[in-house]
Amino acid sequence: MASGPGGARIAATDDGGTLVVAAVTASVSRLMEEHWRQDHGYSVPNPGTYPHLWLWDSCFHAIIWAKLGDPRAVQELDGVLAGQLDNGMVPHMRYGGEGPDTWLGPLAKTSSLTQPPMFGHAIRVLSDAGIPLSQETLAKAKAGLDWLWENRRTPEGLIYVVHPWEAGNDHSPRWDDWGAPGRTKEGYSRPARTAWNKERMKEMSFSDDGAANWSTSFVSCPAAFNAYTAFNFRELAAVTGDAALGERATELAAAMDEHLWNAEEQLWSDLAVVGGGPSVHIPISDGVMGALVTADPAKARAALKQLADPARFGAAFGPANVAREHPAYDPDTYWRGPAWPPLNYLFQQAFAIQEMEAEAEWLAGLTARGAVTSGWAEYWNPENGRGLGAVPQTWAGLVIAMRR
């Protein structure tokens, strides 16, 4: 037995396969309730560590609320889009008036950066669940994706980011060759890396509405961010019937296959634009995400099969974030090896798209096992399930959205 949020007890088999569904759902419901902020209209990922709204966190919250049959799914999604800037960019944070000041100062309402635009997929999930969405919500989501297409494309047709915070995996070893402090013989210093990230804000340029548009030190086309963007184009197109969004998804996926496919690693790798170096080719599990959108099933399957391969990402409590045999692998360190529930959820989406249903079921079981064992943690050690980061954290509740 393991404890869930609020002390709830969760039963599991010895092999971590079958969990008591009702107990898991009750625990996730309690987790979401405890982190809901009615005065703000969204759930905080963790009240102590993450007391604000984050873009893709709240999109995942909307999905969880939808799976719980709770109308707050719409409120959470609208909370993401409420911070949209004049030109259409959806900021990666809305500040909830709690916790420390940000780099923009105490008067800022939102960040000037963005994050993986998971609102297109969230809209698809809510729509498929029969949850009504307003035309305003759909229009805002389209404007957010339009902004990326119109303002953040390279000549190769790829989407770029201007800060590691935008990619979602800000401490990844993939960014080490930009001069970010990495692992030394003394270990890895998260505070030093965070300080480096904050310093990069001084090298940014911004549009008139405050959206970051370039950096003199860091510009990259992350494979995963491009896959997420193409995926969300396609998901929103499925709801709205907007053929142009679907065409963009196809065009972006083709650009990924042409410019980001790494035949040696059998993964999609990042492309450095300003700064960077060989670290963009470190085998990271999110290099699998091109399987969400590629038109080449051979590439998709070659990448996806590595999630279960112990010599690559396969581990007892879900895929490791860095290939386990790579020198950069550290199963206990933030974005440098642990298993992540939102990545697992998206891996499962890719399995389903590629009609790999047995693998989708397998991953759902491992993720549920990791979430319960870790105490519903932000992320966990993939070798032993030890909870890491903020515990509990709301996006661990995605396990109920992975039941098929």
Stockholm file with secondary structure:
# STOCKHOLM 1.0

chainA/1-404         MASGPGGARIAATDDGGTLVVAAVTASVSRLMEEHWRQDHGYSVPNPGTYPHLWLWDSCFHAIIWAKLGDPRAVQELDGVLAGQLDNGMVPHMRYGGEGPDTWLGPLAKTSSLTQPPMFGHAIRVLSDAGIPLSQETLAKAKAGLDWLWENRRTPEGLIYVVHPWEAGNDHSPRWDDWGAPGRTKEGYSRPARTAWNKERMKEMSFSDDGAANWSTSFVSCPAAFNAYTAFNFRELAAVTGDAALGERATELAAAMDEHLWNAEEQLWSDLAVVGGGPSVHIPISDGVMGALVTADPAKARAALKQLADPARFGAAFGPANVAREHPAYDPDTYWRGPAWPPLNYLFQQAFAIQEMEAEAEWLAGLTARGAVTSGWAEYWNPENGRGLGAVPQTWAGLVIAMRR
#=GR chainA/1-404 SS CEECGGGCEECBCTTSCCBCHHHHHHHHHHHHHHHEETTTTEECSBTTTBCSEEHHHHHHHHHHHHHTTCTHHHHHHHHHHTTCCTTSCCCSEECCSCSSCCTTCTTCSBCSCCCCCTHHHHHHHHHHTTCCCCHHHHHHHHHHHHHHHHHSBCTTSCBCBSSHHHHSCTTCGGGGGGTCCCCBTTBCCHHHHHHHHHHHGGGEEECTTSCEEEESSCEEECHHHHHHHHHHHHHHHHHHCCHHHHHHHHHHHHHHHHHTEETTTTEECCEEEESCCGGGGSCBGGGGGGGGTCSCHHHHHHHHGGGSCTTTTCCTTSCCSBCTTSTTCCTTSTTSSCBCHHHHHHHHHHHHHTTCHHHHHHHHHHHHHHHHHTTSCSEECTTTCCEESSSSCGGGGGGGGSCC
#=GC SS_cons         CEECGGGCEECBCTTSCCBCHHHHHHHHHHHHHHHEETTTTEECSBTTTBCSEEHHHHHHHHHHHHHTTCTHHHHHHHHHHTTCCTTSCCCSEECCSCSSCCTTCTTCSBCSCCCCCTHHHHHHHHHHTTCCCCHHHHHHHHHHHHHHHHHSBCTTSCBCBSSHHHHSCTTCGGGGGGTCCCCBTTBCCHHHHHHHHHHHGGGEEECTTSCEEEESSCEEECHHHHHHHHHHHHHHHHHHCCHHHHHHHHHHHHHHHHHTEETTTTEECCEEEESCCGGGGSCBGGGGGGGGTCSCHHHHHHHHGGGSCTTTTCCTTSCCSBCTTSTTCCTTSTTSSCBCHHHHHHHHHHHHHTTCHHHHHHHHHHHHHHHHHTTSCSEECTTTCCEESSSSCGGGGGGGGSCC
//
